[in-house]
Amino acid sequence: MSQQDLTAVLEPEDSASDQHSSDSSPHRPSVLITAIAAALGLSGGVVLIPDTPTEMISPSSETLTAVLQQNYQTKQIQAEAFLESGSLTPLPGIRQHTLQAGETLWALTQIYQVDAAAIAVANNITAQTSLEPGQILAIPTQPGIIYTVKARDTLETIAQRFKVAQTDIIQATPLTTPNFLQIGQQLLIPGDVKQLLTLQREPQPMATQPQPIQKSPFTHTVQAGETVERIASLYGVTQQAIIQVNQLANPGWLSLGQKLTIPDPVTQIPPFAQANSGFTWPVAGQMTSRYGWRWGRMHTGVDIAGAVGSPVAAVMAGTIIFAGDQGDGYGQRVDIQHANGLITRYAHGNQIYVSLGQHVQQGQPVMSRGTSGFVTGPNLHFEVRSAANVALNPSEYLNR
């Protein structure tokens, strides 16, 4: 296939003159073709030699023609970006391929040089699935599989499941906000496709799936390995409440199959106190993420997991200076200004109980724990900020 033929494929007759009439470079079409080939991941596809015709090495001219004719405008924009950056390295991530008439799953594997299983699993299709023109399929840009984020997923748990580094998923996808995954979001998990699919099919431990509270009181059947602490965290209530309601003489010894009554979480006020700061804990539950750097960015608070609807209480008396959803990823949130100059923030709420300007007492419920904002499971994101609005380490103000 000659350079003239490639240029004709790249530049439709009705737009070629407009798109390149102002370009004084005699080799611009050839350079643009090379850039697009790189964007498509066609390594070795085009060899560009100045003042000589472009020679096609691999894949075939028919395959390259089919690729170049798809999504022309998008590919031209990508190619221009490659030229400006001075790099012909293929962009990472997940491609969106619009099916043309007659294309098959096998044809896509030849065009993009990826495993058929990776495409099939990502799009819930098989070799026997009837593909329709115009249908959009997700295509990985490197060996691996595309995983869809589910409820309670975090980057850490996904990386552990597939036995890959979190940084590898961040770079392959790529992820700009790795600590804010959304349900339904697609991630590119790099690695051997067969091994990754085997890991994906393995059953996940049910112990990590919280059971919803249908009514109060609620009866919980003790499973193997469970403790009072684990059960209290699961339902968003205090350990002491479970011990008192069930009159447990030996809380450290639970029997398999034992029935425990779980008190209504709405009536539970966190009892944990910090002698130095005067703070009480905002909510009962397990701290699942701490303050500090993670995944290349600062996590400005702590996350405390537990059941939706658990009460979130003011850690100290103060005045409500914000109550609502600002659309910044925090979801339903409450900010409280305290007399000592500190500001505390309570985010990812389910229902807010207070209003702007209201004065609240220590231990007074201000909202309930939920899943609003950028979060994959029910938790409270709690922050402590200085009068200058600088995020401080909440662990220095909380004690357990």
VEXTORNU-321413 format. One record per atom (N, C-alpha, C, O): residue in one letter; x, y, z. Coordinates in steps of 0.05 Angstrom, whole numbers, plus 5000, padded with zeros to 4 digits. Last residue first. Example, Ala and Ser with C-alpha at 12.3 -4.5 7.8 and 13.67 -1.06 7.14 Angstrom:
2
s525749555142
s527349795143
s525850015157
s526850235161
a526448865156
a524649105156
a526449345156
a528549345169
This chain:
400
r482751146416
r480950906420
r482350716439
r481250506445
n482251826401
n483651616415
n481751386419
n479351426426
l483452406361
l481752176368
l483451966382
l485751926376
y487352756348
y485152856364
y483152636373
y481452686390
e490752496315
e491952646338
e489752756357
e490352836379
s487652326274
s488452126294
s489752256318
s489852136340
p487052756239
p484852706259
p485752506280
p484752516303
n491753216222
n491452926225
n489352866247
n489752926270
l488853756184
l490553656205
l490053356208
l488053246197
a488454216131
a487753956141
a489853856161
a492253856156
v487154896140
v489154706134
v488454436147
v487854426171
n483955346151
n482955136134
n485054946124
n484954846101
a485555656192
a486455736165
a485655536144
a486455556121
a484055376236
a482555616229
a483155726202
a481555866189
s484754686212
s485454916228
s483755156221
s482155136202
r480654096213
r481954316199
r482554546218
r481054596237
v479453416208
v479953636227
v481553846213
v483653786202
e474552976179
e476953146178
e477053346201
e474953416212
f472052356159
f472152556180
f474752706178
f476952596176
h467451996124
h470052126120
h470152366140
h468552546137
l464151416140
l464351696147
l467251786140
l469151666150
n461150956092
n463151036112
n462851336119
n461451476105
p459150466048
p458350646070
p460550706089
p461750516101
g462950485986
g461650346008
g460950536030
g462050756032
t465550805951
t464650545941
t463250385963
t462350155957
v464951495934
v465451295954
v464351025943
v462351035928
f463852125924
f465651925912
f466451725933
f468351765948
g456952205948
g459552295939
g461252075926
g460151875919
s454051765998
s453951985979
s456752075971
s458652035986
t453051366034
t454751296011
t454751525990
t455351475967
g453051476105
g451851386080
g453851326059
g456151246065
r450851636172
r452951536154
r451651436128
r449451316128
s447052236185
s447451946187
s449451856166
s449851986146
m448352826226
m447552686201
m447752386206
m448652296227
v448852976278
v448653196258
v447853076230
v446853226213
p447452826345
p447452736317
p447052966298
p445253126301
q451553076396
q449053106383
q449253006354
q451053086340
g456553066419
g455052826419
g452352836405
g450952636403
q456153746440
q457853506436
q456153256438
q454553226456
q450954116407
q452454026430
q454253786423
q453753656403
v450454646359
v450054376367
v451854306391
v453954436395
h447055176328
h449055106348
h448354816357
h446054756363
q446255346259
q445255206283
q447555146302
q449755066293
g448355526211
g448155716233
g447155596259
g447155726280
l444755076170
l446855276172
l446255476195
l444055576198
s442254496206
s442054696185
s444154916191
s445254926213
v441853766212
v442254036222
v442154236199
v442054156176
y441753246192
y439753316212
y439853606221
y438153696237
i442252926129
i443253136146
i440953216166
i438653256158
q443452266109
q441452466115
q442552666135
q443752586155
n448452046093
n445951956081
n443752156085
n442252216066
g455152316079
g452752266095
g450352166078
g450352186054
h460352436064
h459052196053
h456552116069
h455951886072
a463352756123
a462552736095
a461452456088
a461652266104
y464753266167
y463452996167
y462352956139
y460453106131
r469853656197
r468253596173
r467353306174
r468853126180
t471254176242
t471053886237
t469153846214
t467153986211
i475954676258
i473554606242
i473554306238
i475654186231
l478355046315
l478454826296
l475754796282
l473654876291
g477555446352
g478555516326
g478555296306
g478855346282
n475055306398
n477955296399
n479255366372
n481655356369
a469655286385
a470655526400
a473655536401
a474855746403
h468655046317
h468855016346
h470155256359
h471555416346
q464454936263
q466455116274
q466355106304
q464255136316
i463154396221
i462654516247
i464954686256
i467254596256
d460054156163
d462454276174
d461654426200
d459654576200
v457453586131
v456953796152
v459653896161
v461453736167
r455053316068
r457053376088
r456253596107
r454553766101
q453952886016
q452653026038
q454553066061
q455652876071
g460152905978
g457352835981
g455953006002
g456653236006
y465253015965
y464752955993
y461852855997
y461252726017
g465453165912
g466252895919
g465752815947
g465652575954
d463253665905
d466153645904
d467153365912
d469553335917
g458053835912
g458753725887
g461753685883
g462753685861
q456353995961
q457554205944
q458454095917
q459454255901
d450953886000
d452653745980
d453653965961
d452154085947
g450454076070
g449354026043
g451353876026
g453353756036
a452454566110
a450854326111
a449554286084
a447754436076
f457054956148
f456154846122
f454554596126
f455254426143
i457355116199
i458055316179
i457655216151
i457855366132
i454455036261
i454454926235
i455155146215
i453655346213
t458455096319
t456455216302
t456755106274
t458955076263
g459354656377
g460154856357
g457854946341
g455454896347
a462154136418
a460154336413
a461154546393
a463554606392
m465053566385
m465253786405
m463053986398
m462254016375
v463653206348
v465753126367
v466153326389
v467353266409
a457053056331
a458953266334
a461053186355
a460353096377
a455852406302
a455452606323
a457652816322
a459852756314
v451952016262
v454452146262
v454152386281
v452452566276
p448651386266
p448751666272
p451551776273
p453451646283
s447650976207
s448851006234
s449151306240
s449751466223
g445950956155
g444051036175
g445151066203
g443751166221
v449750396135
v448350636127
v446250706148
v444850526158
a454950146179
a452350126165
a451250396158
a451550596172
g461950296166
g459650206182
g457150216166
g457150286143
a468450596171
a466450446157
a464250346177
a464750326201
i471551186168
i470551006188
i468150856176
i466050976172
d477351506145
d474851386138
d474051176159
d475751006166
v480452146157
v480251856162
v477551756154
v475551906155
g483552626112
g482052546136
g482352256141
g484152126132
t486152726064
t486052936085
t484452866109
t484053036127
h490852426028
h488252366040
h487952526065
h489252476085
m494452665973
m493952686002
m491052606009
m489152705997
r497052195925
r495752445933
r495152435962
r495252215975
g499251695911
g500251935898
g498852195905
g499452405893
w496751315943
w496251305914
w497051575901
w495851665881
r496951725999
r496251465988
r495751505959
r494451695950
w499052086056
w499352036028
w498551756020
w499351556034
g493952176108
g496652166097
g496652106067
g494552096055
y489651836153
y490552086143
y493352046131
y495051906143
r486951176136
r488051386154
r488951626138
r488951636114
s481450746131
s483450896117
s484351136134
s482651276146
t478150496166
t479050336144
t481150486127
t482550366111
m476250416231
m477750606214
m479050446191
m480850286196
q469850166246
q472650106241
q473850306223
q472750376202
g465150486292
g465950326269
g468950296267
g470450386284
a461151046311
a462250786317
a463050636291
a461750666271
v463151726304
v461451506297
v462751246305
v465251236306
p466452126327
p464052206312
p462151976306
p459752026303
w468852096394
w468851986367
w466352056353
w464152056365
t469952736425
t468952466425
t469052366397
t469352516378
f475353176446
f473553056425
f472452796434
f473752636448
g479053366479
g476253406487
g474253296467
g471853326470
s484453296472
s483053476454
s480153546463
s479053756456
n485852946516
n487353196510
n485753396493
n485853636499
a482152516517
a482452686541
a483852946534
a483053156545
q477252316476
q480052386475
q480552586497
q479552816496
a472651766477
a473352036484
a476452066482
a477951876486
f467151396452
f470051426453
f470751716458
f469751896445
p461751306445
p462651356472
p465651426474
p466651496495
p456851516398
p459651416402
p460651496430
p460551726437
i450351306410
i452151536409
i454951446415
i455351316435
q445050966382
q447750946392
q449351196389
q449551306366
t440150986359
t440251056387
t443051056398
t443451126421
v441050806308
v440351086311
v440451176340
v440851406345
p441850256311
p444150426310
p443450716314
p445250876323
d438549836357
d438050036336
d440450226335
d441150356355
p442449246373
p440749476379
p440549666356
p442249666338
i442048576357
i443448826350
i441649066355
i439449076344
t442647986392
t440848206386
t442448456381
t444048536397
l445347376368
l445747626383
l443747836373
l443147856350
k445946686373
k444246906364
k444747156381
k444647136406
q451146256351
q449946406373
q448346636361
q449146766343
g454146006312
g451245986310
g449746126332
g447246136332
l459545906354
l458645886327
l455545836326
l454645646339
s459946356410
s459646076399
s458646096371
s457046266364
l465046786436
l462446746422
l462346466410
l464346366401
w468447076482
w467946796475
w465146776463
w463146766477
g469047586500
g471147486484
g470747206474
g472347096459
p464847686535
p464647786507
p466847676489
p466447676465
n461847356580
n464547336569
n464547426540
n464347256522
a456747516589
a458547496612
a461447476603
a463247576617
l452347926556
l454647746552
l456547746576
l457747946582
q447248156548
q448148066575
q450347856572
q450147636583
n445448386502
n445548086502
n446447976529
n446647726532
v446048926515
v443448826505
v443248516507
v441148406514
q451548956529
q449449006549
q446748886540
q445348766556
i454248816482
i454748666507
i452448706527
i451648516539
i452349206446
i451848916441
i452148756466
i450548576472
a454449666472
a451549636468
a450749346463
a448749246474
q459949586469
q458649586495
q455649546493
q454349416510
q460949646415
q461249386427
q459749366453
q458549166460
t456050046379
t458350016397
t458449726408
t456449586410
v454649986308
v453850026336
v456349986354
v458349886344
g455149826254
g455350106262
g454350166290
g453250386295
y455249306239
y452549436241
y452649726250
y450649856252
l460649196237
l458949116215
l456349266215
l455349346194
s462549336287
s463449486264
s461549436240
s460949626225
a460248926317
a459549196323
a460249376299
a458749556292
i462848486295
i459948506291
i459048796297
i457348896282
r468248576312
r467548556283
r464548596278
r463848736259
e467548566368
e468648806354
e467848806325
e467049016314
v465848056377
v464048276383
v464948526369
v463348676359
t467847646320
t468247756347
t466147976352
t464848066333
e468147066278
e467147326285
e467447396314
e467447216332
g469646546265
g471746746267
g470747026275
g472347206278
a463646356236
a466246276244
a468246506244
a468346656224
q458146786258
q459546616239
q462346546249
q463246666268
v452246876295
v455146886295
v456346686276
v455546446276
t446747206270
t447746946276
t450846946273
t451847006252
h443047746296
h445347666280
h446247386289
h446447336313
t437048096294
t438447856304
t440647776285
t440247756261
f435248746313
f435848566292
f437548336304
f439148376321
p429649126342
p432249006342
p432648806320
p430748696309
s429649426277
s430949406303
s428849316323
s426549396322
k430849216209
k429149326230
k430649306256
k432749176257
q434949126172
q432249146163
q430449276184
q428649436177
i441349276156
i439549266179
i436649316170
i436049536160
p445248876112
p443649106118
p441749066141
p440848846146
q451648636125
q448848556122
q447148806129
q447548926150
p457648736087
p455848806109
p453048716104
p452048736081
q462348296065
q459848416056
q458048476080
q456948296092
t466648016083
t467048296078
t464548446069
t464548686066
a465147496086
a465447636111
a465747926107
a465248086126
m465347246037
m462847376044
m463047536070
m461347706076
p470747275994
p469847226021
p467347386028
p467247626025
q469147085926
q470247275945
q469147225973
q466847135975
p471246565882
p469246685900
p470546865920
p472646805930
e474646695821
e474846585848
e472746715866
e472446965865
r474546965773
r472446765778
r472546645806
r470546515814
q479147275776
q476547405776
q474247215782
q472247285795
l483146905771
l482847045797
l480147175799
l478947185820
t482346765717
t482146555738
t481646685765
t480046595781
l483447255693
l480747145691
l480246925712
l478046905723
l488947285704
l487047485715
l484247385714
l482747435733
q490946855674
q491246865703
q489347055716
q488146995737
k489547025622
k488646765632
k488746765663
k486846675676
v492447515616
v489447505615
v488447245628
v486447255643
d497447785654
d496747555638
d493647515640
d492547485661
g496548515659
g497648255666
g496848035647
g495648085626
p492649055687
p494648945669
p495648675679
p495648615702
i486249255687
i488049095704
i490148965686
i489448785671
l482949835680
l484549655664
l486549515683
l488349645694
l476349965702
l479249965707
l480649765689
l479649545684
q470450345700
q472050125688
q474950175694
q476050395690
q465050445746
q467550545733
q469150315723
q469350105737
g461050235777
g460750225748
g463150325733
g463250305708
i462150665830
i460850425822
i460250435792
i459150635782
q468351005831
q465451015830
q464350745820
q465650615803
l473751185874
l472651005854
l469651025854
l468451065876
f477951555897
f475151615893
f474151445870
f473651545848
n483251465897
n481951425923
n478951485921
n477551475941
p484951595845
p484851315853
p483451265880
p482551035885
t483952005801
t483052015829
t482751725839
t480551625842
t486151865753
t486952125764
t486052155793
t487252315808
l488551275723
l486751385744
l487851655754
l490151675761
p488551055654
p489851135678
p487751265697
p485651335689
t490250485672
t487550565666
t487250825649
t485650815630
a495750415682
a494550275659
a491850395652
a491150405628
q496850695729
q498150775704
q496750655680
q496650785659
i493450435766
i493350725763
i494450805736
i493250965722
i495449915763
i492649965755
i492350265749
i491050345730
d500549995784
d500349885757
d497449945746
d497150005723
t499550165836
t500750365817
t500450265788
t500250425770
q497949695860
q495949915856
q496950115835
q495450215819
a500249085830
a500749335846
a498649545840
a497749565817
v496248485834
v497848685819
v498248925837
v496848955857
k492448085849
k495348055854
k497048235836
k499048145825
f487148155847
f488448075822
f491448045824
f492847985805
r486048285901
r484548065888
r486047965863
r486147725858
q489248725910
q489748485925
q488448245911
q489548025909
a486849095876
a489649025871
a490248765885
a491648595874
i481849135902
i481949035874
i484848945868
i485148735855
t483249345952
t482049075951
t482148965922
t482548725919
e485449855935
e487049665950
e485849375948
e487349195943
l481250115911
l483550045894
l485249835908
l486349655895
t475149795933
t477150005935
t479449925917
t479649685909
d468149635933
d470849595922
d472549845929
d471650065930
r463049735950
r465049665970
r467849605959
r469549525975
a460249565887
a459849675914
a461949555933
a462549315933
k465149525834
k462649455847
k462549585875
k464549695884
v468049695772
v468049735801
v465249675812
v463149765801
t470049235723
t468049435730
t467749455761
t467249255774
y476049135687
y474449065711
y472549295717
y473349525716
i479048855632
i477549085641
i475749005664
i474048825660
i485548545632
i482648535631
i481448795641
i482748945656
g491448495589
g490048515615
g487148495611
g486148435589
p495948815547
p495048565557
p493848595585
p495148715603
q493049465529
q495349285534
q494249025545
q491949005553
t488449725522
t490649815505
t493149645510
t495249695497
p482049395515
p484349455531
p486749535513
p487049425491
i475949655491
i478349495483
i480749575501
i481349815502
a469049625491
a471349715505
a473749535499
a473449285500
l464749775435
l466049585452
l468449705466
l469849885454
i458649965409
i461150065420
i462249855440
i460849775458
q455249875347
q455649785375
q458449865384
q460349845369
g455449975293
g454850195311
g455150125340
g455250305357
p453049335274
p454449585267
p453549815285
p451149845291
e453048815323
e451548985306
e453249235299
e454649345316
l454448125332
l455348405335
l453948575314
l453748505291
s452247575366
s451847725341
s452448025346
s451148155363
t456747125397
t454947355400
t454747505373
t456747555360
q460446725394
q457846675381
q455946915382
q453846915370
a464546895425
a465146865397
a462546825381
a462446885357
t461147335471
t462647095465
t463147095435
t462247275420
i460847885520
i460147755494
i461747495491
i463647455507
n461948295558
n459948085563
n458947965537
n456547935532
n466248625551
n463748705539
n461448505541
n459348535529
a470448385578
a469948665583
a467148755573
a465948935584
v470447865556
v469647905584
v468848195589
v466948255603
a472147985502
a469547855507
a468647905536
a466247975540
i477248215508
i475048375496
i472348255503
i470448395510
a479847785532
a479848045546
a477548215534
a476148355550
a479347375495
a478047355521
a477747615535
a475847675548
a482747545454
a479847545449
a478347525475
a476147645478
d488147985468
d486947725472
d483847735468
d482647925478
v490148435416
v489648375444
v488148105445
v487048015425
q490848725367
q492948545377
q492648505407
q494548525423
y487249025339
y488349145363
y490448975377
y491749055396
i486048705294
i486448995291
i488049105315
i489949255311
q485448195315
q487548245295
q488148535293
q490448615290
t481048255348
t483648165360
t485948215341
t488148265350
l477248405311
l478148595331
l480748515344
l482448685349
a476447915284
a477548145270
a478648355289
a480748475284
w473947615325
w476647535315
w477947765300
w480347815304
l469047885329
l470947885351
l473747815343
l475647935352
t468048235266
t467648015285
t469548045308
t471348205307
e464648665219
e466848615238
e466048395258
e463748375267
g460348785187
g461848545181
g464148485200
g465348275198
a460549475196
a459049245185
a461049025178
a463049065166
q464049655256
q463349705229
q461949445218
q462149235230
l463649895323
l463549675304
l462649765276
l460749915273
t467850315355
t465250305343
t465250095321
t466750125301
h471350255415
h471350175387
h468450165377
h466750035389
q474950585460
q472150545453
q472050495423
q472550685407
r480450355502
r479350475477
r476350415474
r475350215485
i483250525562
i481250345550
i480050485525
i478950705527
g490250635574
g487450655580
g485750455565
g486650245558
p495651025543
p494550805559
p491550835563
p490451045555
l497751165476
l496351265501
l495351025516
l494150835505
p504050975451
p501150945451
p500051035478
p501150995499
t508951455436
t508251235454
t505251215455
t503851415459
l511351855408
l509651685393
l508951435409
l508351225398
s512452535427
s512552255434
s510552095417
s508352195411
g511953075422
g514452955413
g514652665419
g516852555418
s507253335434
s508853235457
s511553125449
s513253085466
e505353435382
e506053665400
e507753575423
e509553725431
l504452915365
l506353075351
l507253315368
l509653385369
f500352745399
f502852605399
f505052785387
f507252795397
a496353105384
a497353115412
a500052975413
a501853065427
e495352935333
e496353205337
e497653225364
e499653365368
a493152435345
a495752445331
a496952725334
a499452745338
q488352575370
q490452425385
q493152455372
q495152485385
i485852815326
i486352965350
i488552835367
i490352975376
q485452365293
q487052595284
q487752775308
q489952875309
k482052035322
k484851955317
k486552185308
k488952195315
t477252335319
t478552275345
t481452205342
t483152305356
q476252325263
q476752575277
q478152535304
q479952685311
y475551765252
y477651925240
y478352175256
y480652225262
n473251265267
n473551485286
n475751675277
n477551745292
q476450855218
q474650875241
q475251125258
q477651185264
q480350825180
q477750935172
q475850965195
q473751105192
l484550565205
l484750855200
l482050975192
l481651215198
v482750025205
v483150175230
v483150475225
v481750625240
a482549895151
a480149875167
a480350035193
a478450165202
t487949965138
t485950135125
t483350135142
t482150345146
l490349565167
l490949835174
l488850025162
l488050225175
t488249115139
t487649155168
t488049445176
t486449565189
e490449195088
e487449185092
e486749235121
e484749375126
s495849165097
s494749415089
s491649425093
s490549635099
s497448785156
s496848805128
s495649075122
s494549205140
p501449085210
p499848865198
p499248925168
p500549095156
s507649105178
s505748935192
s503949125208
s505049325218
i509849455137
i511149205145
i509149015157
i508848785148
m509549915086
m507949765105
m509349505111
m509949355093
e513250495075
e513050205071
e511550065093
e512150105117
t512751105043
t512250955068
t511850665062
t510150595045
p517951314997
p515151225002
p515051085029
p516950945037
t522451825020
t521951565008
t519051485013
t517951585033
d523652285048
d523952295019
d523552025006
d524351994982
p525251925108
p524952185094
p525452155064
p527252015055
i521451375126
i524151455117
i523851715101
i522351715081
l517851035173
l517851295158
l520751365151
l522351405170
v514250465177
v516950565179
v517150815161
v516750795137
v508950215214
v509750395194
v512650475198
v513450535221
g508449795252
g506549815230
g507449995208
g506949935184
g511349735298
g512549625274
g510749655249
g511349555228
s505449715334
s508349725335
s509449595310
s508649375302
l500150005337
l501049835316
l504049845315
l505249965296
g497250325373
g498850105384
g499849915362
g500449685368
l494750765356
l493250515354
l494750285366
l493650065368
a498751135359
a496451165378
a494850905378
a493650835399
a501950975317
a502850945344
a500650955364
a500550805383
a498551115275
a499250835278
a500350785306
a499650585318
i498651665283
i496151525286
i496751225290
i495451095306
a503951785270
a502951835297
a500451685302
a500051575324
t504151635216
t505851495236
t504851535264
t504751345280
i500652005195
i500051725193
i501651565213
i500551385226
l503552475205
l500952435218
l500152145218
l498952045237
v507952405172
v508352415201
v505752365216
v505752235236
s505352415123
s506752175131
s507252175161
s506951965173
p503152935121
p501352705121
p502752455130
p501552295144
r508053265125
r506053255146
r504153015145
r503752885166
h512253355091
h512053075102
h509853055123
h509652855136
p512153885078
p511653695056
p511253415067
p510153245052
s509054385116
s510854155117
s510253955096
s507953855095
s505154765117
s507254795097
s509254565097
s510954555079
d498454755123
d500854625133
d502954635111
d502654525089
s493654935103
s495355135116
s497955015126
s499655165137
s491154485083
s491854695064
s493854895077
s495455015062
h489254065114
h492154085111
h493054315092
h495454335086
q483654095117
q485154025141
q488154075138
q489454135158
d481754225066
d481354405088
d483154355111
d484154545124
s483053765037
s484154025029
s483954225051
s485754395055
a480253355063
a483153355062
a484253625056
a486153715069
s474753315062
s475953475084
s478953505082
s480053655097
d472853015021
d471353255027
d472553425049
d471653645055
e476152565019
e476252764998
e474953025006
e475853244997
p479552405081
p477152385064
p477152615044
p478152835050
e485552195096
e484352455090
e481952415071
e482352385047
l487051665102
l487051835126
l485452085121
l484152185139
v486651465050
v485051345072
v484751535095
v482551565106
a490351795025
a487551795016
a485751675037
a483551775041
t494951635052
t493951905055
t491051935047
t489552075059
l495351115032
l494851155061
l493751435066
l491951475082
d496251214977
d493851074985
d493251115014
d490851165022
q501151474981
q498851624970
q496251484978
q494351624984
q504351075001
q503851305018
q501451455008
q499851565024
s501550434981
s503250664978
s502550884998
s500450875010
m501749765000
m500050005000
m501850255000
m503550275018
